[in-house]
Amino acid sequence: MRQKLKYLDYSILIPYLLLSLFGIVMIYSASSDILLVNGFSPMVYMRKQIINFILAFFALGVPFFTIKLELLKRLNFVFIFLVIAIAMLFFLIVLKILSHGQAEINGAVGWIKVGPINVQPVEFAKLALIFYLAFVLSKKDGYLIPGKIIENLKKPTMLVGLMLFLTILEPDFGGTSILFLIVCIMYSVSGMPIKYAVGGLLILLFAVLAIVFLLLHFQPAFITKYYQFQRLLAFAHPFELEKTSGGQLVNSYYAIHNGGLFGVGIGNSMQKRGYLPEPYTDFILSIISEELGSIGGIAVVAILFFLVWRITEVGLHTQNQFNSLLCFGIATIIFTETFFNVGAVLGMLPITGVTLPFISYGGSSIMALTAAVAVVLNIEANEKIMRARKDILNGVSFSR
């Protein structure tokens, strides 16, 4: 433990801490007015997020940093983690069927209530998927060559397909998209010829765009009643639907416009006062941009992308294929969540309910992300320790 702390990478730890602590401050700012109006303490969500952060740091962050990396590569760990994640996703579908829509929140059944805690299985499914693919793909290193790709990836792809299928049934299109992109990135960096990965991704992208265009153009009656389709319409025509499904995006525009370059000052947002629904969750960046200006919003996104770059760099320099794949998968989670969130806030992508990493309110998200960052810190510390030992051995050999 002491040796690992000596080689702790502060260029990853500090951005993580800055984003998480700043998120707590902004959750308080974004939620306090609404809570006061409804007769609650203005610190309810802030206190919950502080508890979430402390639990995440000590219950997941510290263990995943201190654990021996060899244990994470064991089949038992990977299998149990994956089975638990799939079981939770399957439970959501059962809950959806048995509750007859009563368990839905914003059109989807995505949470499991355990006493006072709401668990969002898809957040842990992302991490379980990364461990599983890193385990499988590292075992198949050198075998993913033309003519043998389908044979070697058939079983893992079927299992991945099950996870995607269960997630989209909730329905959680944001979570499904992130899981799919994790698969694409990890497949493409596993030794598979890049043209296969890129080709498959482009085909799917064009297929999705074609489906979206056809749905918006023809608007079939059997699908217009669904909450997710209303979000798609709001993305295409936000101001025409301002009084209904487009209100969230329009008020996001107002918040960003009100903030200008330098913002109206922390705590002074107008859009958080009942205009922008649940401003402390996936639209918290709008409040940041209103209170701290475009500069504040850009700074937050820049720190997130810096973190993605550092994690990717660790993955590029590690000598172990399993560790490398873990880093690329974790970087993909943070990048895609940031991309989808910022895209939705700016009206460049449909609203999918994807939170802003480390910033938005949510226990499952901060816990899964903390565990992920801790794994990367563990990998980097071990790499530095091995390099230091190698340098010592080389120095001894040279002196002889």
C-alpha positions in Angstrom: 0.0 0.0 0.0 2.8 2.5 1.0 4.7 1.6 -2.1 1.6 2.2 -4.3 0.9 5.6 -2.6 4.5 6.6 -3.5 3.7 6.1 -7.1 0.2 7.6 -7.1 -0.6 9.5 -10.3 -1.8 12.9 -9.2 -2.5 14.0 -12.8 -5.4 11.5 -12.6 -6.3 11.7 -8.9 -6.5 15.5 -8.8 -8.9 16.0 -11.8 -11.1 13.2 -10.3 -11.2 15.0 -6.9 -11.8 18.4 -8.4 -14.7 17.2 -10.6 -16.3 15.2 -7.8 -16.0 18.0 -5.2 -17.1 20.7 -7.7 -20.1 18.5 -8.6 -21.2 18.5 -4.9 -21.1 22.3 -4.9 -23.0 22.6 -8.1 -25.6 20.0 -7.0 -26.3 22.2 -4.0 -26.5 25.3 -6.1 -28.8 23.6 -8.7 -31.1 21.9 -6.3 -31.4 24.3 -3.2 -34.1 26.6 -4.6 -36.4 23.8 -5.7 -36.0 22.0 -2.3 -36.8 25.2 -0.4 -39.9 25.9 -2.5 -41.2 22.4 -1.7 -40.5 22.8 2.0 -37.3 20.7 2.3 -33.8 21.6 3.5 -31.8 23.1 0.7 -28.9 20.7 1.5 -30.8 17.4 0.9 -29.2 16.5 -2.4 -25.8 17.9 -1.4 -25.7 15.8 1.7 -26.7 12.7 -0.2 -24.0 13.3 -2.8 -21.4 13.8 -0.1 -22.4 10.5 1.4 -22.3 8.9 -2.1 -18.8 10.3 -2.7 -17.4 9.2 0.7 -18.9 5.7 0.3 -17.6 5.5 -3.3 -14.1 6.6 -2.3 -13.6 4.3 0.7 -15.8 1.3 -0.2 -14.8 1.1 -3.8 -12.0 3.5 -4.6 -9.5 2.4 -1.9 -10.1 -1.4 -2.4 -9.8 -1.2 -6.2 -6.5 0.9 -5.8 -5.0 -1.4 -3.3 -6.1 -4.8 -4.7 -3.6 -6.9 -6.6 -4.2 -6.6 -10.3 -3.8 -10.3 -10.7 -7.0 -10.8 -8.7 -9.0 -8.7 -11.2 -7.9 -11.0 -14.0 -9.2 -14.1 -12.4 -12.1 -15.8 -14.1 -14.1 -16.1 -10.8 -14.0 -12.3 -10.3 -14.9 -11.5 -13.9 -17.7 -14.1 -14.0 -19.3 -13.1 -10.7 -19.2 -9.4 -11.6 -20.7 -10.1 -15.0 -23.4 -12.4 -13.6 -24.5 -9.8 -11.0 -24.7 -7.1 -13.6 -26.8 -9.2 -16.0 -29.0 -10.4 -13.1 -29.7 -6.8 -12.1 -30.5 -5.8 -15.7 -32.8 -8.9 -16.0 -34.5 -7.9 -12.7 -35.4 -4.5 -14.2 -37.2 -6.2 -17.1 -39.2 -8.4 -14.6 -40.0 -5.3 -12.6 -41.1 -3.5 -15.7 -43.5 -6.3 -16.6 -44.9 -6.8 -13.1 -45.3 -3.2 -12.2 -47.3 -2.4 -15.4 -45.5 0.9 -15.8 -45.7 2.0 -12.1 -41.9 1.6 -11.7 -41.1 3.9 -14.6 -39.2 7.1 -14.1 -39.0 9.4 -17.2 -40.4 6.6 -19.4 -37.9 3.9 -18.3 -37.4 1.3 -15.5 -33.8 1.9 -14.8 -33.5 1.8 -11.0 -33.7 -0.8 -8.3 -34.9 0.5 -4.9 -33.0 -1.0 -2.0 -34.4 0.6 1.1 -33.5 4.3 0.9 -31.0 3.7 -1.9 -31.8 3.7 -5.7 -29.3 1.5 -7.6 -28.9 2.1 -11.4 -27.7 -1.3 -12.8 -26.5 0.0 -16.1 -23.7 2.0 -14.4 -22.2 -1.2 -13.0 -23.0 -3.1 -16.2 -20.6 -0.7 -18.0 -17.8 -1.6 -15.6 -18.6 -5.4 -15.7 -18.6 -5.3 -19.5 -15.1 -3.7 -19.5 -13.7 -6.4 -17.2 -15.3 -9.2 -19.2 -14.1 -7.9 -22.6 -10.6 -7.2 -21.2 -10.4 -10.7 -19.9 -11.7 -12.4 -23.1 -9.9 -10.2 -25.6 -6.6 -10.4 -23.8 -6.9 -14.2 -24.0 -7.5 -14.0 -27.8 -4.6 -11.6 -28.5 -3.1 -12.6 -31.8 -6.1 -14.7 -32.9 -8.3 -11.9 -34.2 -7.1 -12.2 -37.8 -9.2 -12.2 -41.0 -11.1 -15.4 -41.3 -11.1 -16.2 -37.6 -12.6 -13.0 -36.2 -16.2 -14.3 -36.2 -15.2 -17.7 -34.8 -13.2 -16.1 -31.9 -15.7 -13.4 -31.0 -19.0 -15.3 -31.5 -19.5 -16.2 -27.9 -18.5 -12.9 -26.3 -20.6 -11.0 -28.8 -23.7 -13.1 -28.0 -23.3 -12.3 -24.3 -22.7 -8.6 -25.0 -25.8 -8.7 -27.2 -27.8 -10.0 -24.2 -26.6 -7.1 -22.1 -27.5 -4.6 -24.9 -30.9 -6.3 -25.4 -31.8 -6.1 -21.7 -30.7 -2.4 -21.5 -32.7 -1.3 -24.5 -35.8 -3.1 -23.1 -35.9 -0.7 -20.1 -35.7 1.3 -22.4 -32.4 3.1 -21.9 -31.1 4.3 -25.2 -28.3 6.3 -23.7 -27.0 3.3 -21.7 -27.3 1.0 -24.6 -25.3 3.4 -26.9 -22.5 3.7 -24.3 -22.4 -0.1 -23.8 -22.2 -0.6 -27.6 -19.4 2.0 -28.0 -17.4 0.3 -25.2 -17.6 -2.9 -27.3 -16.6 -1.1 -30.5 -13.6 0.6 -28.9 -12.4 -2.4 -27.0 -12.8 -4.7 -30.1 -10.9 -2.2 -32.3 -7.9 -1.9 -29.9 -7.7 -5.6 -29.2 -5.7 -6.5 -32.3 -8.6 -6.8 -34.7 -7.8 -5.1 -38.1 -9.1 -1.5 -37.7 -11.1 -1.6 -41.0 -13.4 -4.2 -39.5 -14.2 -2.2 -36.4 -14.5 1.1 -38.2 -16.5 -0.4 -41.0 -19.0 -2.0 -38.6 -19.4 1.2 -36.6 -20.0 3.3 -39.8 -22.6 0.8 -41.0 -24.5 0.9 -37.7 -24.2 4.7 -37.5 -25.8 5.1 -41.0 -28.5 2.6 -40.0 -29.3 4.6 -36.8 -29.4 7.9 -38.7 -31.7 6.3 -41.4 -34.1 5.0 -38.7 -34.2 8.4 -36.9 -34.9 10.2 -40.2 -37.7 7.8 -41.1 -39.3 8.0 -37.7 -39.2 11.8 -37.7 -40.5 12.0 -41.2 -43.3 9.5 -41.1 -44.1 9.6 -37.3 -45.9 6.2 -37.2 -48.9 6.2 -34.8 -47.8 3.1 -32.8 -44.6 4.9 -31.6 -45.6 8.5 -31.1 -47.0 7.9 -27.6 -43.7 6.7 -26.2 -41.6 9.1 -24.0 -38.4 8.3 -25.9 -40.0 9.3 -29.2 -41.2 12.6 -27.7 -37.6 13.3 -26.7 -36.6 12.7 -30.3 -39.3 15.1 -31.5 -38.1 17.7 -28.9 -34.6 17.3 -30.3 -35.8 18.0 -33.9 -38.3 20.8 -33.0 -37.6 22.2 -29.5 -39.2 25.6 -29.8 -42.3 24.2 -31.5 -42.7 21.9 -28.5 -41.6 24.3 -25.8 -44.7 23.9 -23.8 -44.4 20.1 -23.7 -41.4 17.8 -24.4 -39.2 20.6 -25.8 -39.2 22.7 -22.6 -36.1 21.1 -21.1 -33.9 21.8 -24.1 -35.3 25.3 -24.7 -34.6 26.2 -21.0 -31.1 24.8 -21.4 -30.6 27.2 -24.3 -31.9 30.1 -22.1 -29.6 29.1 -19.2 -26.5 29.1 -21.5 -27.5 32.4 -23.1 -28.1 34.0 -19.7 -24.7 33.0 -18.5 -22.8 34.6 -21.4 -19.1 34.4 -21.2 -18.5 34.8 -17.4 -21.9 33.9 -15.9 -24.3 35.5 -13.5 -22.5 34.2 -10.4 -22.7 31.0 -8.5 -26.2 30.6 -6.9 -27.8 33.2 -9.2 -29.2 31.0 -11.9 -32.8 31.7 -12.9 -33.5 28.5 -14.9 -32.9 26.3 -11.9 -35.9 27.9 -10.2 -38.6 25.7 -11.7 -37.9 26.3 -15.4 -35.4 23.5 -16.0 -36.6 20.2 -14.7 -34.2 18.4 -12.3 -31.3 20.8 -13.0 -29.0 18.9 -10.7 -29.0 15.7 -12.9 -28.3 15.4 -16.6 -28.7 19.2 -17.3 -26.4 20.4 -14.6 -24.0 21.7 -17.2 -26.6 24.2 -18.2 -26.7 25.6 -14.7 -22.8 25.7 -14.6 -22.8 27.6 -17.9 -25.4 30.1 -16.6 -23.7 30.7 -13.2 -20.1 30.4 -14.3 -20.5 31.3 -17.9 -19.3 29.5 -21.0 -15.8 29.7 -19.7 -16.9 27.7 -16.6 -18.7 25.1 -18.7 -15.7 24.7 -21.1 -13.3 24.4 -18.2 -15.3 21.5 -16.7 -15.5 19.7 -20.1 -11.7 20.4 -20.6 -10.9 18.7 -17.3 -13.0 15.7 -18.3 -11.3 15.4 -21.6 -7.9 15.8 -19.9 -8.8 12.9 -17.6 -9.8 10.8 -20.7 -6.5 11.6 -22.3 -4.4 10.6 -19.2 -6.3 7.3 -18.8 -5.8 6.6 -22.6 -2.1 7.4 -22.2 -1.8 4.9 -19.3 -3.5 2.3 -21.5 -1.0 3.0 -24.3 2.1 2.6 -22.1 1.1 -0.4 -20.0 2.9 -3.6 -20.9 -0.1 -5.8 -20.2 -2.9 -6.3 -22.7 -5.5 -6.9 -20.0 -4.6 -3.6 -18.2 -4.4 -1.7 -21.5 -7.9 -2.9 -22.5 -9.3 -1.9 -19.1 -7.9 1.7 -19.5 -9.3 2.1 -23.0 -12.7 0.8 -21.8 -12.7 3.2 -18.8 -11.7 6.1 -21.0 -14.5 5.3 -23.3 -17.1 5.4 -20.5 -16.0 8.9 -19.4 -15.7 10.2 -23.0 -19.0 8.9 -24.3 -20.9 10.0 -21.2 -19.4 13.5 -21.5 -20.1 13.5 -25.3 -23.8 12.4 -24.9 -24.4 14.8 -22.0 -22.8 17.9 -23.7 -24.5 17.0 -27.0 -27.9 16.9 -25.3 -27.4 20.1 -23.4 -26.4 22.0 -26.6 -29.2 20.4 -28.7 -26.7 18.5 -30.9 -27.9 15.1 -29.8 -31.3 13.8 -28.5 -31.8 13.8 -24.8 -30.9 10.4 -23.4 -30.7 11.0 -19.7 -26.9 10.4 -19.6 -25.4 12.2 -16.7 -22.2 14.4 -16.7 -19.5 12.2 -15.2 -18.5 13.1 -11.6 -20.7 16.2 -11.6 -24.3 15.2 -11.9 -26.3 13.9 -8.9 -26.3 10.1 -8.6 -24.9 7.5 -6.3 -24.5 4.6 -8.8 -22.6 6.8 -11.3 -20.1 8.2 -8.8 -19.5 4.8 -7.3 -18.9 3.1 -10.7 -16.7 5.9 -11.9 -14.7 6.0 -8.7 -14.0 2.3 -8.9 -13.0 2.8 -12.6 -10.6 5.6 -11.8 -9.1 3.6 -8.9 -8.4 0.7 -11.3 -6.5 3.0 -13.6 -4.5 4.5 -10.7 -3.7 0.9 -9.6 -2.5 0.0 -13.1 -0.3 3.2 -13.4 1.2 2.7 -9.9 2.1 -0.9 -10.7 3.6 0.1 -14.0 5.8 2.7 -12.2 6.8 0.1 -9.6 7.9 -2.3 -12.3 9.8 0.3 -14.2 11.6 1.4 -11.0 12.5 -2.2 -10.2 13.8 -2.7 -13.8 15.9 0.5 -13.5 17.4 -0.8 -10.2 18.2 -4.2 -11.8 19.8 -2.5 -14.8 21.8 -0.3 -12.6 23.1 -3.3 -10.6 24.0 -5.1 -13.8 25.8 -2.1 -15.2 27.8 -1.6 -12.0 29.0 -5.2 -12.2 
